[in-house]
Amino acid sequence: EKQRTALARALLFNPGLLLADEITGNLDARNAGVVLEYLTEFASQSGSVRLVTHDMEAAKHAHRKIELD
């Protein structure tokens, strides 16, 4: 709930850059999908998203990936 609220609050101000650290980490699959849809829409319309995640499903939404070993 807190993660979704924080995302909504951040998107409200239409920033140029959105930093998301493990934003889907504590969400069920349905809500994680909703969050990723919002991030994808934001990135395609007006901004840039930097997503840090261990979730390979979330990483599939990225246009560019940098992996650390």
All heavy atoms as TSV, in Angstrom:
chain	resi	resn	atom	element	x	y	z
A	1	GLU	N	N	0.834	-1.194	0.000
A	1	GLU	CA	C	0.000	0.000	0.000
A	1	GLU	C	C	0.873	1.251	0.000
A	1	GLU	O	O	0.625	2.182	-0.743
A	1	GLU	CB	C	-0.906	-0.040	1.228
A	1	GLU	CG	C	-1.983	1.001	1.225
A	1	GLU	CD	C	-3.149	0.650	0.317
A	1	GLU	OE1	O	-3.404	-0.520	0.053
A	1	GLU	OE2	O	-3.782	1.603	-0.148
A	2	LYS	N	N	1.915	1.265	0.834
A	2	LYS	CA	C	2.794	2.433	0.907
A	2	LYS	C	C	3.542	2.647	-0.404
A	2	LYS	O	O	3.744	3.784	-0.821
A	2	LYS	CB	C	3.792	2.271	2.047
A	2	LYS	CG	C	3.188	2.386	3.414
A	2	LYS	CD	C	4.237	2.220	4.483
A	2	LYS	CE	C	3.620	2.255	5.858
A	2	LYS	NZ	N	4.648	2.095	6.899
A	3	GLN	N	N	3.942	1.561	-1.046
A	3	GLN	CA	C	4.666	1.688	-2.312
A	3	GLN	C	C	3.782	2.291	-3.392
A	3	GLN	O	O	4.214	3.161	-4.147
A	3	GLN	CB	C	5.195	0.330	-2.765
A	3	GLN	CG	C	6.356	-0.153	-1.919
A	3	GLN	CD	C	6.688	-1.592	-2.198
A	3	GLN	OE1	O	5.813	-2.451	-2.141
A	3	GLN	NE2	N	7.938	-1.848	-2.493
A	4	ARG	N	N	2.548	1.843	-3.473
A	4	ARG	CA	C	1.629	2.377	-4.479
A	4	ARG	C	C	1.304	3.840	-4.201
A	4	ARG	O	O	1.206	4.654	-5.118
A	4	ARG	CB	C	0.360	1.531	-4.549
A	4	ARG	CG	C	0.634	0.156	-5.130
A	4	ARG	CD	C	-0.602	-0.649	-5.278
A	4	ARG	NE	N	-1.184	-0.894	-3.950
A	4	ARG	CZ	C	-2.414	-1.319	-3.747
A	4	ARG	NH1	N	-3.216	-1.540	-4.758
A	4	ARG	NH2	N	-2.862	-1.531	-2.543
A	5	THR	N	N	1.153	4.181	-2.933
A	5	THR	CA	C	0.883	5.568	-2.559
A	5	THR	C	C	2.065	6.459	-2.913
A	5	THR	O	O	1.889	7.553	-3.456
A	5	THR	CB	C	0.581	5.676	-1.053
A	5	THR	OG1	O	-0.539	4.840	-0.748
A	5	THR	CG2	C	0.281	7.099	-0.647
A	6	ALA	N	N	3.275	5.995	-2.631
A	6	ALA	CA	C	4.472	6.772	-2.956
A	6	ALA	C	C	4.591	6.976	-4.466
A	6	ALA	O	O	4.957	8.060	-4.930
A	6	ALA	CB	C	5.714	6.082	-2.415
A	7	LEU	N	N	4.278	5.954	-5.242
A	7	LEU	CA	C	4.328	6.068	-6.695
A	7	LEU	C	C	3.293	7.077	-7.195
A	7	LEU	O	O	3.602	7.940	-8.020
A	7	LEU	CB	C	4.103	4.715	-7.357
A	7	LEU	CG	C	4.064	4.721	-8.876
A	7	LEU	CD1	C	5.370	5.239	-9.461
A	7	LEU	CD2	C	3.728	3.341	-9.407
A	8	ALA	N	N	2.086	6.984	-6.689
A	8	ALA	CA	C	1.035	7.923	-7.092
A	8	ALA	C	C	1.429	9.354	-6.756
A	8	ALA	O	O	1.254	10.263	-7.573
A	8	ALA	CB	C	-0.282	7.560	-6.408
A	9	ARG	N	N	1.987	9.556	-5.587
A	9	ARG	CA	C	2.418	10.893	-5.167
A	9	ARG	C	C	3.532	11.405	-6.083
A	9	ARG	O	O	3.536	12.562	-6.489
A	9	ARG	CB	C	2.902	10.827	-3.718
A	9	ARG	CG	C	3.048	12.170	-3.066
A	9	ARG	CD	C	3.402	12.052	-1.593
A	9	ARG	NE	N	2.315	11.413	-0.861
A	9	ARG	CZ	C	2.480	10.493	0.085
A	9	ARG	NH1	N	3.673	10.081	0.417
A	9	ARG	NH2	N	1.445	9.982	0.707
A	10	ALA	N	N	4.470	10.536	-6.435
A	10	ALA	CA	C	5.577	10.936	-7.318
A	10	ALA	C	C	5.072	11.281	-8.716
A	10	ALA	O	O	5.505	12.269	-9.314
A	10	ALA	CB	C	6.614	9.821	-7.390
A	11	LEU	N	N	4.166	10.484	-9.236
A	11	LEU	CA	C	3.652	10.721	-10.590
A	11	LEU	C	C	2.783	11.971	-10.666
A	11	LEU	O	O	2.685	12.592	-11.725
A	11	LEU	CB	C	2.874	9.505	-11.081
A	11	LEU	CG	C	3.706	8.252	-11.342
A	11	LEU	CD1	C	2.800	7.077	-11.679
A	11	LEU	CD2	C	4.714	8.484	-12.448
A	12	LEU	N	N	2.189	12.340	-9.569
A	12	LEU	CA	C	1.328	13.520	-9.518
A	12	LEU	C	C	2.062	14.786	-9.950
A	12	LEU	O	O	1.496	15.658	-10.603
A	12	LEU	CB	C	0.766	13.693	-8.100
A	12	LEU	CG	C	-0.167	14.850	-7.860
A	12	LEU	CD1	C	-1.472	14.640	-8.612
A	12	LEU	CD2	C	-0.438	14.998	-6.375
A	13	PHE	N	N	3.344	14.873	-9.633
A	13	PHE	CA	C	4.125	16.069	-9.934
A	13	PHE	C	C	4.848	15.980	-11.272
A	13	PHE	O	O	5.591	16.881	-11.633
A	13	PHE	CB	C	5.112	16.347	-8.803
A	13	PHE	CG	C	4.415	16.700	-7.517
A	13	PHE	CD1	C	4.320	15.769	-6.501
A	13	PHE	CD2	C	3.815	17.932	-7.357
A	13	PHE	CE1	C	3.656	16.076	-5.322
A	13	PHE	CE2	C	3.150	18.253	-6.190
A	13	PHE	CZ	C	3.068	17.322	-5.170
A	14	ASN	N	N	4.624	14.895	-12.025
A	14	ASN	CA	C	5.177	14.707	-13.365
A	14	ASN	C	C	6.675	15.049	-13.438
A	14	ASN	O	O	7.086	15.935	-14.180
A	14	ASN	CB	C	4.393	15.543	-14.378
A	14	ASN	CG	C	4.617	15.053	-15.781
A	14	ASN	OD1	O	4.951	13.892	-16.003
A	14	ASN	ND2	N	4.446	15.934	-16.749
A	15	PRO	N	N	7.506	14.311	-12.692
A	15	PRO	CA	C	8.937	14.599	-12.702
A	15	PRO	C	C	9.583	14.156	-14.017
A	15	PRO	O	O	9.019	13.369	-14.771
A	15	PRO	CB	C	9.457	13.749	-11.541
A	15	PRO	CG	C	8.518	12.579	-11.516
A	15	PRO	CD	C	7.166	13.158	-11.874
A	16	GLY	N	N	10.765	14.641	-14.283
A	16	GLY	CA	C	11.495	14.212	-15.466
A	16	GLY	C	C	12.161	12.863	-15.262
A	16	GLY	O	O	12.380	12.110	-16.203
A	17	LEU	N	N	12.472	12.551	-14.007
A	17	LEU	CA	C	13.156	11.311	-13.661
A	17	LEU	C	C	12.494	10.702	-12.438
A	17	LEU	O	O	12.245	11.382	-11.448
A	17	LEU	CB	C	14.635	11.581	-13.362
A	17	LEU	CG	C	15.459	10.419	-12.831
A	17	LEU	CD1	C	15.553	9.302	-13.866
A	17	LEU	CD2	C	16.845	10.896	-12.425
A	18	LEU	N	N	12.232	9.407	-12.511
A	18	LEU	CA	C	11.642	8.686	-11.397
A	18	LEU	C	C	12.598	7.565	-11.002
A	18	LEU	O	O	12.950	6.717	-11.834
A	18	LEU	CB	C	10.284	8.108	-11.803
A	18	LEU	CG	C	9.450	7.468	-10.704
A	18	LEU	CD1	C	9.093	8.494	-9.634
A	18	LEU	CD2	C	8.187	6.880	-11.288
A	19	LEU	N	N	13.041	7.562	-9.751
A	19	LEU	CA	C	13.926	6.527	-9.233
A	19	LEU	C	C	13.088	5.520	-8.456
A	19	LEU	O	O	12.387	5.887	-7.521
A	19	LEU	CB	C	14.995	7.133	-8.327
A	19	LEU	CG	C	15.877	8.207	-8.959
A	19	LEU	CD1	C	16.800	8.822	-7.924
A	19	LEU	CD2	C	16.662	7.634	-10.118
A	20	ALA	N	N	13.170	4.256	-8.851
A	20	ALA	CA	C	12.337	3.220	-8.228
A	20	ALA	C	C	13.228	2.072	-7.769
A	20	ALA	O	O	13.767	1.325	-8.574
A	20	ALA	CB	C	11.298	2.729	-9.227
A	21	ASP	N	N	13.386	1.926	-6.472
A	21	ASP	CA	C	14.233	0.886	-5.891
A	21	ASP	C	C	13.353	-0.235	-5.353
A	21	ASP	O	O	12.656	-0.060	-4.367
A	21	ASP	CB	C	15.082	1.491	-4.785
A	21	ASP	CG	C	16.054	0.504	-4.159
A	21	ASP	OD1	O	16.248	-0.585	-4.740
A	21	ASP	OD2	O	16.605	0.813	-3.102
A	22	GLU	N	N	13.382	-1.378	-6.035
A	22	GLU	CA	C	12.587	-2.558	-5.640
A	22	GLU	C	C	11.112	-2.199	-5.429
A	22	GLU	O	O	10.491	-2.608	-4.452
A	22	GLU	CB	C	13.165	-3.212	-4.383
A	22	GLU	CG	C	14.520	-3.826	-4.572
A	22	GLU	CD	C	14.551	-5.057	-5.458
A	22	GLU	OE1	O	13.484	-5.584	-5.815
A	22	GLU	OE2	O	15.652	-5.491	-5.806
A	23	ILE	N	N	10.555	-1.463	-6.360
A	23	ILE	CA	C	9.195	-0.946	-6.217
A	23	ILE	C	C	8.135	-2.049	-6.216
A	23	ILE	O	O	7.055	-1.886	-5.690
A	23	ILE	CB	C	8.896	0.120	-7.281
A	23	ILE	CG1	C	7.668	0.924	-6.886
A	23	ILE	CG2	C	8.772	-0.492	-8.662
A	23	ILE	CD1	C	7.554	2.241	-7.564
A	24	THR	N	N	8.441	-3.210	-6.803
A	24	THR	CA	C	7.472	-4.313	-6.831
A	24	THR	C	C	7.812	-5.395	-5.819
A	24	THR	O	O	7.134	-6.420	-5.758
A	24	THR	CB	C	7.403	-4.939	-8.233
A	24	THR	OG1	O	8.692	-5.467	-8.577
A	24	THR	CG2	C	6.959	-3.929	-9.277
A	25	GLY	N	N	8.825	-5.182	-5.007
A	25	GLY	CA	C	9.331	-6.213	-4.098
A	25	GLY	C	C	8.313	-6.808	-3.137
A	25	GLY	O	O	8.335	-8.003	-2.875
A	26	ASN	N	N	7.416	-6.014	-2.610
A	26	ASN	CA	C	6.456	-6.499	-1.613
A	26	ASN	C	C	5.030	-6.568	-2.148
A	26	ASN	O	O	4.082	-6.619	-1.373
A	26	ASN	CB	C	6.490	-5.607	-0.370
A	26	ASN	CG	C	7.793	-5.709	0.368
A	26	ASN	OD1	O	8.363	-6.793	0.485
A	26	ASN	ND2	N	8.293	-4.596	0.847
A	27	LEU	N	N	4.888	-6.565	-3.465
A	27	LEU	CA	C	3.556	-6.573	-4.055
A	27	LEU	C	C	3.214	-7.945	-4.623
A	27	LEU	O	O	4.089	-8.666	-5.081
A	27	LEU	CB	C	3.477	-5.533	-5.184
A	27	LEU	CG	C	3.730	-4.080	-4.798
A	27	LEU	CD1	C	3.709	-3.201	-6.036
A	27	LEU	CD2	C	2.715	-3.604	-3.790
A	28	ASP	N	N	1.923	-8.269	-4.625
A	28	ASP	CA	C	1.482	-9.494	-5.288
A	28	ASP	C	C	1.583	-9.280	-6.795
A	28	ASP	O	O	1.798	-8.161	-7.276
A	28	ASP	CB	C	0.059	-9.867	-4.877
A	28	ASP	CG	C	-0.947	-8.769	-5.181
A	28	ASP	OD1	O	-1.157	-8.503	-6.385
A	28	ASP	OD2	O	-1.508	-8.189	-4.240
A	29	ALA	N	N	1.456	-10.332	-7.565
A	29	ALA	CA	C	1.669	-10.280	-9.017
A	29	ALA	C	C	0.732	-9.280	-9.698
A	29	ALA	O	O	1.158	-8.542	-10.594
A	29	ALA	CB	C	1.493	-11.667	-9.625
A	30	ARG	N	N	-0.523	-9.229	-9.286
A	30	ARG	CA	C	-1.482	-8.313	-9.917
A	30	ARG	C	C	-1.093	-6.867	-9.694
A	30	ARG	O	O	-1.036	-6.056	-10.623
A	30	ARG	CB	C	-2.892	-8.560	-9.399
A	30	ARG	CG	C	-3.958	-7.721	-10.118
A	30	ARG	CD	C	-5.361	-7.974	-9.588
A	30	ARG	NE	N	-5.578	-7.417	-8.271
A	30	ARG	CZ	C	-5.845	-6.130	-8.027
A	30	ARG	NH1	N	-5.888	-5.263	-9.005
A	30	ARG	NH2	N	-6.051	-5.712	-6.814
A	31	ASN	N	N	-0.808	-6.497	-8.446
A	31	ASN	CA	C	-0.441	-5.112	-8.141
A	31	ASN	C	C	0.925	-4.746	-8.714
A	31	ASN	O	O	1.137	-3.608	-9.126
A	31	ASN	CB	C	-0.479	-4.864	-6.635
A	31	ASN	CG	C	-1.903	-4.735	-6.128
A	31	ASN	OD1	O	-2.698	-4.019	-6.721
A	31	ASN	ND2	N	-2.225	-5.434	-5.064
A	32	ALA	N	N	1.845	-5.695	-8.761
A	32	ALA	CA	C	3.138	-5.439	-9.388
A	32	ALA	C	C	2.936	-5.106	-10.866
A	32	ALA	O	O	3.564	-4.188	-11.400
A	32	ALA	CB	C	4.058	-6.642	-9.229
A	33	GLY	N	N	2.049	-5.825	-11.522
A	33	GLY	CA	C	1.742	-5.551	-12.920
A	33	GLY	C	C	1.162	-4.168	-13.119
A	33	GLY	O	O	1.515	-3.470	-14.078
A	34	VAL	N	N	0.285	-3.756	-12.222
A	34	VAL	CA	C	-0.311	-2.415	-12.302
A	34	VAL	C	C	0.771	-1.351	-12.155
A	34	VAL	O	O	0.824	-0.384	-12.926
A	34	VAL	CB	C	-1.411	-2.238	-11.228
A	34	VAL	CG1	C	-1.851	-0.791	-11.121
A	34	VAL	CG2	C	-2.592	-3.135	-11.515
A	35	VAL	N	N	1.636	-1.520	-11.181
A	35	VAL	CA	C	2.721	-0.559	-10.954
A	35	VAL	C	C	3.625	-0.482	-12.183
A	35	VAL	O	O	3.998	0.606	-12.636
A	35	VAL	CB	C	3.523	-0.932	-9.687
A	35	VAL	CG1	C	4.840	-0.177	-9.621
A	35	VAL	CG2	C	2.692	-0.658	-8.442
A	36	LEU	N	N	3.972	-1.625	-12.743
A	36	LEU	CA	C	4.842	-1.638	-13.921
A	36	LEU	C	C	4.169	-1.000	-15.133
A	36	LEU	O	O	4.829	-0.340	-15.942
A	36	LEU	CB	C	5.298	-3.063	-14.227
A	36	LEU	CG	C	6.251	-3.644	-13.186
A	36	LEU	CD1	C	6.455	-5.134	-13.430
A	36	LEU	CD2	C	7.577	-2.903	-13.167
A	37	GLU	N	N	2.864	-1.161	-15.249
A	37	GLU	CA	C	2.134	-0.490	-16.328
A	37	GLU	C	C	2.216	1.025	-16.179
A	37	GLU	O	O	2.427	1.747	-17.159
A	37	GLU	CB	C	0.674	-0.927	-16.339
A	37	GLU	CG	C	0.452	-2.315	-16.886
A	37	GLU	CD	C	-1.013	-2.726	-16.833
A	37	GLU	OE1	O	-1.888	-1.831	-16.894
A	37	GLU	OE2	O	-1.261	-3.930	-16.734
A	38	TYR	N	N	2.047	1.524	-14.957
A	38	TYR	CA	C	2.154	2.962	-14.714
A	38	TYR	C	C	3.550	3.471	-15.039
A	38	TYR	O	O	3.707	4.528	-15.655
A	38	TYR	CB	C	1.805	3.316	-13.266
A	38	TYR	CG	C	0.328	3.358	-12.982
A	38	TYR	CD1	C	-0.229	2.570	-11.992
A	38	TYR	CD2	C	-0.507	4.214	-13.686
A	38	TYR	CE1	C	-1.587	2.607	-11.726
A	38	TYR	CE2	C	-1.871	4.266	-13.428
A	38	TYR	CZ	C	-2.402	3.454	-12.445
A	38	TYR	OH	O	-3.739	3.502	-12.180
A	39	LEU	N	N	4.576	2.730	-14.638
A	39	LEU	CA	C	5.944	3.140	-14.918
A	39	LEU	C	C	6.226	3.144	-16.415
A	39	LEU	O	O	6.868	4.061	-16.935
A	39	LEU	CB	C	6.937	2.220	-14.203
A	39	LEU	CG	C	6.969	2.311	-12.683
A	39	LEU	CD1	C	7.933	1.276	-12.118
A	39	LEU	CD2	C	7.349	3.707	-12.220
A	40	THR	N	N	5.729	2.130	-17.116
A	40	THR	CA	C	5.918	2.046	-18.561
A	40	THR	C	C	5.227	3.208	-19.259
A	40	THR	O	O	5.793	3.834	-20.162
A	40	THR	CB	C	5.385	0.702	-19.090
A	40	THR	OG1	O	6.084	-0.357	-18.429
A	40	THR	CG2	C	5.565	0.580	-20.584
A	41	GLU	N	N	4.020	3.514	-18.845
A	41	GLU	CA	C	3.281	4.635	-19.441
A	41	GLU	C	C	3.994	5.948	-19.175
A	41	GLU	O	O	4.137	6.790	-20.071
A	41	GLU	CB	C	1.864	4.676	-18.881
A	41	GLU	CG	C	1.013	5.763	-19.482
A	41	GLU	CD	C	-0.409	5.766	-18.929
A	41	GLU	OE1	O	-0.872	4.724	-18.435
A	41	GLU	OE2	O	-1.035	6.826	-18.995
A	42	PHE	N	N	4.443	6.141	-17.955
A	42	PHE	CA	C	5.174	7.359	-17.601
A	42	PHE	C	C	6.417	7.514	-18.477
A	42	PHE	O	O	6.676	8.586	-19.025
A	42	PHE	CB	C	5.563	7.322	-16.126
A	42	PHE	CG	C	6.516	8.407	-15.717
A	42	PHE	CD1	C	6.073	9.706	-15.533
A	42	PHE	CD2	C	7.862	8.119	-15.531
A	42	PHE	CE1	C	6.959	10.707	-15.164
A	42	PHE	CE2	C	8.750	9.112	-15.164
A	42	PHE	CZ	C	8.296	10.404	-14.973
A	43	ALA	N	N	7.169	6.438	-18.631
A	43	ALA	CA	C	8.402	6.484	-19.422
A	43	ALA	C	C	8.121	6.759	-20.895
A	43	ALA	O	O	8.891	7.445	-21.559
A	43	ALA	CB	C	9.166	5.180	-19.267
A	44	SER	N	N	7.024	6.248	-21.402
A	44	SER	CA	C	6.723	6.447	-22.821
A	44	SER	C	C	6.157	7.831	-23.114
A	44	SER	O	O	6.239	8.310	-24.238
A	44	SER	CB	C	5.748	5.375	-23.317
A	44	SER	OG	O	4.466	5.569	-22.758
A	45	GLN	N	N	5.612	8.495	-22.104
A	45	GLN	CA	C	4.974	9.788	-22.331
A	45	GLN	C	C	5.827	10.983	-21.958
A	45	GLN	O	O	5.900	11.941	-22.709
A	45	GLN	CB	C	3.650	9.868	-21.564
A	45	GLN	CG	C	2.598	8.975	-22.117
A	45	GLN	CD	C	1.292	9.136	-21.369
A	45	GLN	OE1	O	1.166	9.924	-20.449
A	45	GLN	NE2	N	0.306	8.354	-21.761
A	46	SER	N	N	6.423	10.938	-20.783
A	46	SER	CA	C	6.998	12.204	-20.333
A	46	SER	C	C	8.299	12.102	-19.552
A	46	SER	O	O	8.920	13.119	-19.297
A	46	SER	CB	C	5.988	12.935	-19.451
A	46	SER	OG	O	5.690	12.156	-18.314
A	47	GLY	N	N	8.706	10.930	-19.142
A	47	GLY	CA	C	9.848	10.903	-18.242
A	47	GLY	C	C	10.735	9.697	-18.424
A	47	GLY	O	O	10.558	8.887	-19.322
A	48	SER	N	N	11.668	9.614	-17.536
A	48	SER	CA	C	12.630	8.525	-17.527
A	48	SER	C	C	12.523	7.801	-16.190
A	48	SER	O	O	12.345	8.437	-15.150
A	48	SER	CB	C	14.032	9.111	-17.714
A	48	SER	OG	O	14.971	8.102	-17.861
A	49	VAL	N	N	12.640	6.487	-16.228
A	49	VAL	CA	C	12.544	5.677	-15.021
A	49	VAL	C	C	13.849	4.913	-14.842
A	49	VAL	O	O	14.352	4.305	-15.786
A	49	VAL	CB	C	11.373	4.663	-15.110
A	49	VAL	CG1	C	11.342	3.767	-13.879
A	49	VAL	CG2	C	10.054	5.385	-15.281
A	50	ARG	N	N	14.392	4.961	-13.649
A	50	ARG	CA	C	15.538	4.137	-13.272
A	50	ARG	C	C	15.028	3.161	-12.232
A	50	ARG	O	O	14.649	3.548	-11.138
A	50	ARG	CB	C	16.682	4.971	-12.698
A	50	ARG	CG	C	17.232	5.995	-13.648
A	50	ARG	CD	C	17.829	5.317	-14.886
A	50	ARG	NE	N	18.346	6.295	-15.827
A	50	ARG	CZ	C	17.727	6.666	-16.927
A	50	ARG	NH1	N	16.541	6.177	-17.240
A	50	ARG	NH2	N	18.254	7.543	-17.747
A	51	LEU	N	N	15.008	1.895	-12.618
A	51	LEU	CA	C	14.437	0.843	-11.779
A	51	LEU	C	C	15.542	-0.094	-11.316
A	51	LEU	O	O	16.295	-0.618	-12.137
A	51	LEU	CB	C	13.391	0.058	-12.580
A	51	LEU	CG	C	12.757	-1.152	-11.921
A	51	LEU	CD1	C	11.884	-0.717	-10.753
A	51	LEU	CD2	C	11.920	-1.912	-12.941
A	52	VAL	N	N	15.636	-0.295	-10.018
A	52	VAL	CA	C	16.548	-1.269	-9.439
A	52	VAL	C	C	15.687	-2.424	-8.958
A	52	VAL	O	O	14.743	-2.227	-8.196
A	52	VAL	CB	C	17.336	-0.672	-8.251
A	52	VAL	CG1	C	18.222	-1.717	-7.615
A	52	VAL	CG2	C	18.138	0.534	-8.706
A	53	THR	N	N	16.002	-3.644	-9.438
A	53	THR	CA	C	15.155	-4.775	-9.074
A	53	THR	C	C	15.907	-6.091	-9.156
A	53	THR	O	O	16.898	-6.222	-9.872
A	53	THR	CB	C	13.903	-4.835	-9.977
A	53	THR	OG1	O	13.031	-5.854	-9.489
A	53	THR	CG2	C	14.262	-5.108	-11.425
A	54	HIS	N	N	15.425	-7.060	-8.408
A	54	HIS	CA	C	15.881	-8.442	-8.525
A	54	HIS	C	C	14.841	-9.267	-9.281
A	54	HIS	O	O	15.051	-10.433	-9.558
A	54	HIS	CB	C	16.079	-9.070	-7.138
A	54	HIS	CG	C	17.240	-8.511	-6.397
A	54	HIS	ND1	N	17.115	-7.475	-5.510
A	54	HIS	CD2	C	18.554	-8.825	-6.443
A	54	HIS	CE1	C	18.303	-7.194	-5.018
A	54	HIS	NE2	N	19.192	-7.993	-5.569
A	55	ASP	N	N	13.720	-8.648	-9.590
A	55	ASP	CA	C	12.592	-9.314	-10.234
A	55	ASP	C	C	12.779	-9.300	-11.758
A	55	ASP	O	O	12.683	-8.263	-12.403
A	55	ASP	CB	C	11.305	-8.585	-9.849
A	55	ASP	CG	C	10.059	-9.187	-10.450
A	55	ASP	OD1	O	10.152	-10.171	-11.210
A	55	ASP	OD2	O	8.964	-8.650	-10.157
A	56	MET	N	N	13.048	-10.458	-12.326
A	56	MET	CA	C	13.296	-10.541	-13.768
A	56	MET	C	C	12.050	-10.190	-14.587
A	56	MET	O	O	12.159	-9.701	-15.704
A	56	MET	CB	C	13.808	-11.934	-14.147
A	56	MET	CG	C	15.205	-12.214	-13.640
A	56	MET	SD	S	16.369	-11.015	-14.326
A	56	MET	CE	C	17.036	-10.310	-12.848
A	57	GLU	N	N	10.864	-10.422	-14.048
A	57	GLU	CA	C	9.634	-10.031	-14.749
A	57	GLU	C	C	9.549	-8.508	-14.840
A	57	GLU	O	O	9.152	-7.965	-15.863
A	57	GLU	CB	C	8.394	-10.601	-14.050
A	57	GLU	CG	C	8.247	-12.095	-14.197
A	57	GLU	CD	C	8.149	-12.540	-15.657
A	57	GLU	OE1	O	7.363	-11.925	-16.416
A	57	GLU	OE2	O	8.862	-13.481	-16.035
A	58	ALA	N	N	9.914	-7.825	-13.783
A	58	ALA	CA	C	9.919	-6.362	-13.803
A	58	ALA	C	C	10.974	-5.849	-14.776
A	58	ALA	O	O	10.743	-4.885	-15.505
A	58	ALA	CB	C	10.175	-5.808	-12.400
A	59	ALA	N	N	12.114	-6.510	-14.816
A	59	ALA	CA	C	13.204	-6.088	-15.704
A	59	ALA	C	C	12.828	-6.210	-17.179
A	59	ALA	O	O	13.352	-5.479	-18.014
A	59	ALA	CB	C	14.456	-6.912	-15.414
A	60	LYS	N	N	11.904	-7.090	-17.499
A	60	LYS	CA	C	11.472	-7.257	-18.888
A	60	LYS	C	C	10.811	-5.998	-19.448
A	60	LYS	O	O	10.721	-5.832	-20.649
A	60	LYS	CB	C	10.510	-8.435	-19.017
A	60	LYS	CG	C	11.178	-9.775	-18.853
A	60	LYS	CD	C	10.174	-10.892	-18.974
A	60	LYS	CE	C	10.829	-12.243	-18.757
A	60	LYS	NZ	N	9.841	-13.334	-18.812
A	61	HIS	N	N	10.351	-5.103	-18.587
A	61	HIS	CA	C	9.700	-3.871	-19.036
A	61	HIS	C	C	10.706	-2.799	-19.450
A	61	HIS	O	O	10.325	-1.780	-20.005
A	61	HIS	CB	C	8.797	-3.319	-17.926
A	61	HIS	CG	C	7.548	-4.106	-17.747
A	61	HIS	ND1	N	7.514	-5.295	-17.060
A	61	HIS	CD2	C	6.291	-3.884	-18.168
A	61	HIS	CE1	C	6.283	-5.759	-17.081
A	61	HIS	NE2	N	5.520	-4.924	-17.744
A	62	ALA	N	N	11.964	-3.023	-19.174
A	62	ALA	CA	C	12.984	-2.009	-19.431
A	62	ALA	C	C	13.382	-1.960	-20.903
A	62	ALA	O	O	13.396	-2.984	-21.591
A	62	ALA	CB	C	14.218	-2.300	-18.585
A	63	HIS	N	N	13.715	-0.774	-21.349
A	63	HIS	CA	C	14.240	-0.601	-22.700
A	63	HIS	C	C	15.737	-0.894	-22.712
A	63	HIS	O	O	16.290	-1.291	-23.716
A	63	HIS	CB	C	14.007	0.829	-23.199
A	63	HIS	CG	C	12.568	1.138	-23.407
A	63	HIS	ND1	N	11.862	0.684	-24.493
A	63	HIS	CD2	C	11.691	1.835	-22.658
A	63	HIS	CE1	C	10.615	1.101	-24.410
A	63	HIS	NE2	N	10.478	1.799	-23.299
A	64	ARG	N	N	16.376	-0.659	-21.586
A	64	ARG	CA	C	17.809	-0.883	-21.462
A	64	ARG	C	C	18.072	-1.500	-20.095
A	64	ARG	O	O	17.503	-1.072	-19.094
A	64	ARG	CB	C	18.543	0.442	-21.579
A	64	ARG	CG	C	20.027	0.321	-21.461
A	64	ARG	CD	C	20.695	1.667	-21.715
A	64	ARG	NE	N	22.117	1.513	-21.528
A	64	ARG	CZ	C	22.888	2.455	-21.034
A	64	ARG	NH1	N	22.376	3.624	-20.707
A	64	ARG	NH2	N	24.169	2.252	-20.894
A	65	LYS	N	N	18.960	-2.486	-20.062
A	65	LYS	CA	C	19.274	-3.168	-18.805
A	65	LYS	C	C	20.771	-3.131	-18.546
A	65	LYS	O	O	21.567	-3.299	-19.460
A	65	LYS	CB	C	18.830	-4.622	-18.852
A	65	LYS	CG	C	17.352	-4.797	-19.003
A	65	LYS	CD	C	17.011	-6.267	-19.103
A	65	LYS	CE	C	15.570	-6.403	-19.512
A	65	LYS	NZ	N	15.376	-6.982	-20.799
A	66	ILE	N	N	21.112	-2.917	-17.301
A	66	ILE	CA	C	22.499	-3.012	-16.845
A	66	ILE	C	C	22.481	-4.015	-15.698
A	66	ILE	O	O	21.789	-3.805	-14.704
A	66	ILE	CB	C	23.032	-1.646	-16.379
A	66	ILE	CG1	C	23.006	-0.662	-17.533
A	66	ILE	CG2	C	24.429	-1.804	-15.815
A	66	ILE	CD1	C	23.352	0.754	-17.143
A	67	GLU	N	N	23.224	-5.094	-15.851
A	67	GLU	CA	C	23.245	-6.133	-14.823
A	67	GLU	C	C	24.573	-6.108	-14.081
A	67	GLU	O	O	25.627	-5.931	-14.676
A	67	GLU	CB	C	23.060	-7.514	-15.464
A	67	GLU	CG	C	21.695	-7.685	-16.080
A	67	GLU	CD	C	21.476	-9.090	-16.633
A	67	GLU	OE1	O	22.107	-10.041	-16.136
A	67	GLU	OE2	O	20.678	-9.212	-17.565
A	68	LEU	N	N	24.492	-6.273	-12.775
A	68	LEU	CA	C	25.677	-6.348	-11.929
A	68	LEU	C	C	25.844	-7.771	-11.423
A	68	LEU	O	O	24.883	-8.385	-10.980
A	68	LEU	CB	C	25.546	-5.401	-10.744
A	68	LEU	CG	C	25.375	-3.916	-11.067
A	68	LEU	CD1	C	25.159	-3.122	-9.786
A	68	LEU	CD2	C	26.581	-3.404	-11.813
A	69	ASP	N	N	27.031	-8.261	-11.519
A	69	ASP	CA	C	27.336	-9.608	-10.994
A	69	ASP	C	C	28.178	-9.481	-9.740
A	69	ASP	O	O	28.987	-8.622	-9.619
A	69	ASP	CB	C	28.117	-10.431	-12.020
A	69	ASP	CG	C	27.227	-10.907	-13.155
A	69	ASP	OD1	O	26.046	-11.169	-12.912
A	69	ASP	OD2	O	27.751	-11.016	-14.273
